[in-house]
Amino acid sequence: METSSGTVRLLFVVCLATAMVTRAEAVHAAAVGVQLGVDRSGVDGDVPPNSEYIDKYGVVAGLQGEIGFAHDLSLSLQPSFVQKRSAVRTAAATRSGSATERELALDFVSVPAVVKFAKAGGRTYVVGGVTVDFLGSATLAGKGVKSGYNSTGFGAVLGFGVVIPAGRARVTTELRLVQGISNLNTGQVAEATGALAPRLHSSGLQLIVGSLLPVGGR
């Protein structure tokens, strides 16, 4: 049921993006495409006793739609599936013991809405905006802890990209920072369900490769 709910949300935002592109293409330059990348993600905030958080890698995969609305400026909507992986390492209770490590796995349907500022004649760009994240699943050391996490979160996006022309298409390589600005957890309920800590924020450094094809007469 959780997967179906996430799929419905993703289809909704894809339809919304398609509608926006279709409506605007007669007036503004528009493009659609796909993107794929990796996310070196982590969490920060409250830390369990004698523990530390460790960043790990996840996958980013999704669609993108882009609409030009001013000179060198465009609005991009990018519904994506995002894996956020991190771990908590706890020191051994005794000198003879060994540290334990538990992986925190969070899967989201994320919808970044960003503005691109084209530079160097369109060969590079700076991007900034916000993202809305819908939680699909959450596990800690293989145990489901979704009830301890908020179903919706918000983040800020800032990045830099390079554009490589490939015929009618444009191939983009982008490095972006995604910083969570809302609490991942649901307060004290989180600890009761084994969700690590009552206050956590996500962060991630993403490397994304994408392609864009012009829509309409461009």
C-alpha positions as CSV (number, residue, x, y, z in Angstrom):
1,M,0.0,0.0,0.0
2,E,2.9,2.4,0.8
3,T,4.5,1.7,-2.6
4,S,1.1,2.3,-4.4
5,S,0.7,5.6,-2.5
6,G,4.2,6.8,-3.6
7,T,3.5,5.8,-7.2
8,V,0.2,7.7,-7.2
9,R,2.0,10.8,-5.9
10,L,4.8,10.5,-8.5
11,L,2.2,10.1,-11.3
12,F,0.4,13.2,-10.1
13,V,3.4,15.4,-10.2
14,V,4.5,14.0,-13.6
15,C,1.1,14.8,-15.0
16,L,1.3,18.3,-13.4
17,A,4.7,18.9,-15.0
18,T,3.5,17.7,-18.4
19,A,0.5,20.0,-18.2
20,M,2.7,23.0,-17.3
21,V,5.1,22.2,-20.2
22,T,2.2,21.7,-22.7
23,R,0.6,25.0,-21.7
24,A,3.8,27.0,-21.8
25,E,5.5,25.6,-24.9
26,A,3.7,28.0,-27.3
27,V,5.2,31.0,-25.5
28,H,8.4,29.9,-23.8
29,A,11.2,27.4,-24.6
30,A,10.5,24.1,-22.9
31,A,12.2,20.7,-22.6
32,V,11.6,17.4,-20.9
33,G,14.0,14.5,-20.0
34,V,15.3,12.1,-17.5
35,Q,18.0,12.1,-14.8
36,L,20.0,9.5,-12.9
37,G,22.6,10.0,-10.1
38,V,24.0,9.1,-6.7
39,D,23.3,10.8,-3.3
40,R,25.9,10.8,-0.6
41,S,23.5,11.4,2.2
42,G,23.5,11.6,6.0
43,V,21.6,12.9,9.0
44,D,22.4,15.4,11.8
45,G,20.7,16.5,15.0
46,D,20.3,14.6,18.2
47,V,22.8,11.7,18.6
48,P,22.3,8.6,20.7
49,P,24.9,8.2,23.6
50,N,28.4,7.1,22.5
51,S,27.4,7.2,18.8
52,E,28.1,9.0,15.6
53,Y,26.4,9.3,12.2
54,I,28.0,8.0,9.0
55,D,27.2,9.2,5.5
56,K,26.3,6.5,2.9
57,Y,25.3,6.4,-0.8
58,G,21.9,6.0,-2.4
59,V,20.3,6.3,-5.9
60,V,18.5,9.3,-7.5
61,A,16.3,8.5,-10.6
62,G,13.5,10.5,-12.1
63,L,12.1,12.9,-14.7
64,Q,12.5,16.6,-15.4
65,G,10.5,19.3,-17.1
66,E,11.9,22.7,-17.9
67,I,10.3,26.0,-18.9
68,G,12.1,29.2,-19.9
69,F,10.4,32.2,-18.4
70,A,13.0,35.0,-18.8
71,H,16.4,35.6,-20.5
72,D,18.8,32.9,-19.2
73,L,16.3,31.8,-16.5
74,S,14.2,28.6,-16.5
75,L,11.9,26.8,-14.0
76,S,12.5,23.1,-13.6
77,L,10.3,20.5,-11.9
78,Q,12.0,17.2,-11.2
79,P,9.9,14.4,-9.7
80,S,12.3,11.7,-8.6
81,F,12.8,8.6,-6.5
82,V,15.6,9.2,-3.9
83,Q,17.3,6.8,-1.6
84,K,18.8,8.4,1.5
85,R,21.2,6.0,3.3
86,S,23.2,6.7,6.5
87,A,24.2,4.7,9.5
88,V,24.7,5.2,13.3
89,R,27.8,3.7,14.8
90,T,27.8,3.0,18.5
91,A,31.0,2.5,20.5
92,A,31.5,-0.8,22.3
93,A,30.3,-0.9,25.9
94,T,33.6,-2.5,27.0
95,R,37.2,-2.4,25.9
96,S,37.0,-5.9,24.6
97,G,33.8,-5.4,22.6
98,S,33.4,-4.1,19.1
99,A,31.4,-1.1,17.8
100,T,28.0,-1.8,16.2
101,E,26.7,-0.1,13.1
102,R,23.0,0.2,12.1
103,E,21.9,1.4,8.7
104,L,19.1,3.9,8.4
105,A,17.4,3.6,5.0
106,L,14.9,6.2,3.9
107,D,13.1,6.1,0.5
108,F,11.4,9.2,-0.8
109,V,9.4,10.5,-3.8
110,S,11.0,13.9,-4.0
111,V,9.8,16.9,-6.1
112,P,12.4,19.6,-6.4
113,A,11.2,22.9,-7.9
114,V,14.3,24.9,-8.9
115,V,15.3,27.9,-10.9
116,K,18.3,27.6,-13.3
117,F,20.5,30.6,-14.0
118,A,22.3,30.0,-17.3
119,K,25.9,31.1,-17.6
120,A,28.7,31.1,-20.2
121,G,26.3,31.2,-23.1
122,G,24.2,28.3,-21.7
123,R,27.2,25.9,-21.2
124,T,27.0,26.1,-17.4
125,Y,24.3,27.0,-14.9
126,V,23.6,27.7,-11.2
127,V,20.5,26.2,-9.7
128,G,18.6,27.0,-6.5
129,G,15.2,26.1,-5.1
130,V,13.2,23.9,-2.8
131,T,12.2,20.3,-2.6
132,V,9.1,18.5,-1.2
133,D,9.8,15.0,-0.1
134,F,7.2,12.2,0.5
135,L,8.4,9.3,2.6
136,G,7.8,5.9,1.1
137,S,9.6,3.7,3.6
138,A,12.0,3.9,6.6
139,T,14.0,1.1,8.1
140,L,16.7,1.0,10.8
141,A,18.9,-2.1,10.9
142,G,16.2,-3.8,8.8
143,K,13.3,-2.9,11.2
144,G,10.4,-0.8,9.9
145,V,10.4,2.6,11.7
146,K,8.2,4.6,9.3
147,S,5.7,5.4,12.1
148,G,8.4,7.4,13.8
149,Y,9.1,9.7,10.8
150,N,7.1,12.5,9.2
151,S,5.4,11.6,6.0
152,T,6.3,14.9,4.3
153,G,9.5,17.0,4.5
154,F,11.0,20.1,3.0
155,G,14.5,20.9,1.8
156,A,16.7,23.6,0.1
157,V,18.6,22.9,-3.1
158,L,21.7,24.6,-4.4
159,G,23.9,23.4,-7.2
160,F,26.2,24.0,-10.2
161,G,25.9,22.2,-13.6
162,V,27.6,21.8,-17.0
163,V,25.7,21.5,-20.3
164,I,27.0,19.4,-23.2
165,P,25.1,19.7,-26.5
166,A,24.3,16.4,-28.2
167,G,22.3,17.1,-31.4
168,R,18.9,18.4,-30.4
169,A,19.4,17.1,-26.9
170,R,21.3,18.6,-24.0
171,V,23.2,16.4,-21.6
172,T,23.7,17.9,-18.1
173,T,26.1,17.0,-15.3
174,E,25.2,18.6,-12.0
175,L,26.6,18.7,-8.5
176,R,24.0,19.8,-5.9
177,L,23.6,20.2,-2.2
178,V,20.2,19.2,-0.7
179,Q,19.7,20.3,2.9
180,G,16.7,19.2,4.9
181,I,15.0,22.2,6.6
182,S,12.2,20.3,8.4
183,N,12.5,17.6,11.1
184,L,12.6,14.1,9.8
185,N,11.1,12.6,13.0
186,T,7.9,13.0,14.9
187,G,9.4,14.2,18.2
188,Q,9.4,11.9,21.3
189,V,7.3,9.3,19.5
190,A,10.3,8.6,17.3
191,E,12.4,7.3,20.2
192,A,9.5,5.1,21.4
193,T,9.4,3.4,18.0
194,G,13.2,3.0,17.8
195,A,13.7,5.7,15.1
196,L,17.0,6.9,16.6
197,A,16.4,10.4,18.0
198,P,13.5,12.9,18.3
199,R,15.2,15.6,16.1
200,L,17.0,14.7,12.9
201,H,17.6,16.6,9.6
202,S,18.8,15.1,6.3
203,S,21.6,16.3,4.1
204,G,22.9,15.1,0.8
205,L,25.5,15.8,-1.9
206,Q,24.2,14.6,-5.2
207,L,25.9,14.0,-8.5
208,I,23.2,13.9,-11.3
209,V,23.5,13.2,-15.0
210,G,20.5,14.2,-17.1
211,S,19.2,14.7,-20.6
212,L,16.8,17.2,-22.0
213,L,14.9,17.3,-25.3
214,P,13.3,20.5,-26.6
215,V,9.5,20.5,-26.8
216,G,7.8,22.2,-29.7
217,G,9.6,24.3,-32.3
218,R,12.9,24.9,-30.5
